[in-house]
């Protein structure tokens, strides 16, 4: 079983977050920048949204990633 890492937390740097996201096989998030970090490393990202604002952000992930498909829940 893969080792589970603790959250980066407030003291973490963007590099810390980027590295931790890089350990994922898929990322499920509502945070735009986490999705960008995942997609830039070739890791699929699933966007979970609860408002029209975040629906628009999730759609932007898809357009910017060049992926053939996207899932926004």
N, C-alpha and C positions, 0 to 999 in steps of 0.2 A: 504494500500500500504506500502511496506517495506521502511524504512528510507534509503536514499541514503547517504553514507558517502563520505567525501572528500578524494582525493588521500592521501596516507601516505606521499609522498614527500621525499626529500633528507634527512631530519632530522629524519626520522623514523628508527626504529630498525628492524631487521629481525623478532622479536617477534610481532611488530606492523603489519607488512605485513602478517605474518602467521595468526594472529587473523582476520584481515580484509578479507583475502582469505577464512577463515573459515565460513564467513557469506554468501558465494556464494552457489547457487544451482548448478551452472555449471560455469566453468571458460573458457573464450576464450582468448587466449594469443599467443604471439610469443616469450615469455620469458620462458626459460627452468626452472629457479628456481621457478617461479610462478606456473608452472605446477606441479613441484615436491611438493610444499606446498599444492596444491589442492589435488593431488592424494594421498598424505600421510594422508589426512583427509577423504578420501573416496568420494571426490568431483570430478565428471567427468571433464576432461580438453580437450579442443579442441585446437589443434595447428594450427596456421596460419603461413604459411611460404612463403618466396619470393626468396629463394635461395637453392641450393643443401645442403649447410652447415646446414641450419635450417631444411631442410627435414630430414637430418640424426639425428639431435637432437630430432625432433618430433617422429621419429621412435624409438629412445632410450627411450622416455617417455613410449611408449607402452610396450616395452620389460620389463622395470623395474617395471612397475605398476602391472603386472600380469593380466591386464584387458583382457577380451575376445575379445574386439574390440577397435579400435582407429580411430579417424577422424583427418586427417591432410589435411588442405585446402591450 
